[in-house]
Amino acid sequence: MIVCKDIVTTYGGKVIHEGANFHIKSGEIYGLLGGSGSGKTTLLKTMIFLKKPASGSVKIGGVDIWRATQEEQQNIKLQMGVMFQFGALFSNMSVLDNIAIMLKEYSKFDSSDIDEIAKMWLIKVGLKPNAMSLYPSELSGGMKKRVALARALALSPKVLFLDEPNSGLDPISARAMDRLVCELRDSLGITVVMVTHDVDSIFNILDRFLIVDNKKIAFEGDLKQALAFKDNPLKDLFLMR
């Protein structure tokens, strides 16, 4: 689904990644891991048109997204959904309108159908219908995440990008989010790419992951492969259990 080759990224002249190579398979839940400041979110941004790499290529569905035509880029953007770390909900819009805005902007459905589709996604992410009239200021942290997730899914994307989906959630809510991500992947057949530092997520839901360290991809593979290494690539990031 996604192939990143020889990615070099910089900020203000400082090199963040130096020749990063990795690939993400269709239908898997793939994690971007690394210590604070390692650039895992920057890698995510290179795949969602927010950070152009200094060099290298990012191919989604075989298309080099940073060298594609404007029309090709738009088509790719419509096939991806993004949930940002803190939700990024529009504070002056209701829950329903926050979900519906993508449909209003990029679909040809009429207003009544758009509301029904938005309600469907609201329920799909585990929220009750009575939440649709609430505003972001009236939502808990977990509810904000779910509304943001519903908005990311509104256009039925092929790839779902999640930036720290469990950040700020209590352990029970975090595990519920993990289960939801798995259910969505299985029921919708989508590919999920997520930045995370959550140990339970790494152990329980990631099919494969990479670890960024010292500007390079220090490891790419699954948990079994990571644990088989004499020098466990996870040991410097997490307290292993």
C-alpha positions in Angstrom: 0.0 0.0 0.0 2.8 2.5 1.0 6.4 2.4 0.0 8.8 5.0 1.4 12.3 4.9 -0.1 15.4 6.9 0.9 13.5 9.5 2.8 15.4 12.5 4.0 13.6 15.1 6.1 15.0 18.4 7.5 13.8 21.2 9.8 15.7 24.5 9.7 18.7 22.8 8.2 18.7 20.0 10.8 18.5 16.5 9.4 15.7 14.5 11.0 15.8 11.4 8.8 18.7 10.2 6.8 17.7 7.7 4.1 14.6 6.1 5.7 13.2 3.0 4.0 10.1 1.2 4.9 6.9 -0.3 3.5 3.3 -0.7 4.8 1.2 -3.7 3.6 -2.4 -3.4 2.6 -4.8 -4.2 5.5 -2.3 -4.2 8.3 -2.0 -2.0 11.4 1.4 -0.5 11.2 3.1 1.5 13.9 5.6 4.3 13.8 7.7 4.2 17.0 10.6 6.1 18.4 11.8 8.2 21.3 10.7 11.8 21.9 12.0 13.9 19.0 13.0 11.0 16.9 10.7 12.2 14.1 8.0 9.6 14.0 5.3 12.2 13.5 7.4 13.8 10.8 7.4 10.5 8.9 3.6 10.5 9.2 3.4 14.0 7.8 5.4 13.0 4.8 2.6 10.5 3.9 -0.3 12.9 4.4 1.0 15.9 2.4 2.0 18.0 5.4 5.8 17.7 5.1 7.6 17.3 1.8 10.8 15.3 2.2 14.1 16.9 1.1 14.6 13.8 -1.0 13.3 10.3 -1.5 9.9 9.0 -2.6 6.6 8.2 -0.9 4.4 6.0 -3.0 0.8 5.2 -2.1 -0.9 2.7 -4.3 2.1 2.9 -6.6 1.8 6.7 -7.1 4.7 8.9 -6.0 2.6 11.4 -4.1 5.1 14.3 -4.0 5.7 14.1 -7.8 2.1 13.4 -8.8 -0.1 15.8 -10.6 -2.5 18.0 -8.7 -5.4 15.8 -9.8 -3.6 12.6 -8.7 -2.7 14.2 -5.3 -6.4 15.1 -4.8 -7.5 11.6 -5.6 -5.0 10.2 -3.1 -6.0 12.6 -0.4 -9.6 11.5 -0.8 -8.5 7.9 -0.1 -6.9 8.8 3.2 -8.4 9.7 6.6 -6.4 11.4 9.3 -7.0 11.6 13.1 -4.7 14.2 14.7 -3.4 13.7 18.3 -5.7 16.2 19.9 -8.7 15.7 17.6 -8.5 19.1 15.9 -12.3 19.4 16.0 -14.0 22.7 15.0 -15.1 24.2 18.3 -18.0 26.2 16.7 -19.5 23.1 15.1 -21.6 20.3 16.7 -20.4 16.7 16.7 -22.6 15.9 13.7 -21.4 18.9 11.7 -17.7 18.1 12.5 -18.2 14.6 11.0 -20.4 15.9 8.1 -18.1 18.6 6.9 -16.0 16.2 4.9 -19.0 14.9 3.1 -20.3 18.4 2.4 -17.0 19.4 0.9 -16.1 16.3 -1.1 -19.2 14.2 -1.8 -22.3 14.7 -4.0 -24.8 13.5 -1.4 -27.7 15.8 -0.5 -27.9 17.3 3.0 -30.3 14.7 4.4 -28.1 11.8 3.2 -25.0 13.5 4.6 -26.6 13.7 8.1 -27.6 10.0 8.0 -24.1 9.0 6.9 -22.5 11.1 9.6 -24.9 9.5 12.2 -23.8 6.1 10.9 -20.1 6.9 11.5 -21.0 8.3 14.9 -22.5 5.0 15.9 -19.7 3.0 14.2 -17.1 4.6 16.4 -19.1 3.8 19.6 -20.9 7.0 20.3 -24.6 7.3 21.0 -26.9 9.3 18.8 -27.6 11.9 21.5 -24.0 13.0 21.3 -24.5 14.4 17.8 -25.8 17.8 19.0 -23.0 18.3 21.5 -20.1 20.7 20.9 -16.4 19.8 21.4 -16.2 21.7 24.7 -18.9 19.4 26.1 -17.0 16.2 25.2 -14.6 14.1 27.3 -11.1 13.4 25.8 -12.2 10.0 24.7 -15.3 11.3 23.0 -13.3 13.9 21.1 -11.0 11.2 19.8 -13.9 9.1 18.6 -15.5 12.1 16.9 -12.2 12.9 15.2 -12.0 9.2 14.1 -15.5 9.3 12.7 -14.6 12.4 10.7 -11.5 10.7 9.4 -13.6 7.8 8.2 -16.4 9.9 6.7 -15.2 9.5 3.1 -14.6 5.7 3.5 -10.8 6.0 3.1 -8.5 3.1 2.1 -5.8 4.3 4.6 -6.4 5.6 8.1 -3.6 7.6 9.7 -3.7 8.0 13.5 -1.4 10.3 15.5 -1.1 9.1 19.1 -4.7 7.8 19.3 -4.3 6.8 22.9 -2.6 10.0 24.1 -4.3 11.5 27.1 -6.7 8.5 27.6 -7.0 6.5 30.8 -6.0 2.8 30.5 -9.6 1.6 30.1 -10.4 4.1 27.3 -7.0 3.4 25.6 -7.8 -0.3 25.4 -11.3 0.5 24.1 -9.7 2.6 21.4 -7.4 -0.3 20.5 -10.3 -2.6 20.2 -12.1 -0.1 18.0 -9.2 0.4 15.7 -9.0 -3.4 15.2 -12.7 -3.7 14.6 -12.6 -0.9 12.0 -9.7 -2.5 10.2 -11.4 -5.9 10.1 -14.9 -4.6 9.2 -13.8 -2.0 6.6 -10.7 -3.7 5.3 -8.6 -0.5 5.6 -4.9 -0.1 6.2 -4.0 1.7 9.5 -0.9 3.7 10.1 -0.4 4.9 13.7 2.2 6.9 15.7 2.2 5.5 19.2 4.2 5.1 22.3 1.6 3.0 24.1 3.1 -0.4 25.2 -0.2 -2.2 25.2 -1.0 -1.1 21.7 2.4 -2.4 20.5 1.9 -5.7 22.1 -1.8 -6.2 21.2 -2.8 -4.6 17.9 0.2 -3.8 15.7 0.9 -6.2 12.9 4.3 -4.6 12.2 6.1 -1.5 13.2 9.3 0.5 12.6 11.5 2.2 15.2 13.2 5.5 14.4 16.6 6.0 16.1 19.4 8.4 15.3 17.9 9.5 12.0 17.6 6.0 10.7 15.0 3.1 10.7 16.6 1.0 13.5 14.1 -1.8 13.1 11.2 -2.8 10.9 9.2 -6.0 11.5 6.7 -7.6 13.9 6.8 -8.1 17.7 8.0 -11.7 17.5 11.0 -10.6 15.3 11.8 -7.7 17.7 11.8 -10.0 20.8 14.0 -12.5 19.0 16.8 -10.0 18.7 19.6 -10.4 21.2 19.6 -6.6 21.6 15.9 -6.1 21.8 15.2 -2.9 19.7 12.3 -2.0 22.1 14.3 -2.1 25.3 15.5 1.5 25.1 11.9 2.7 24.5 9.8 0.7 26.9 10.0 -1.2 30.1 9.5 -4.7 28.8 7.1 -7.0 30.6 
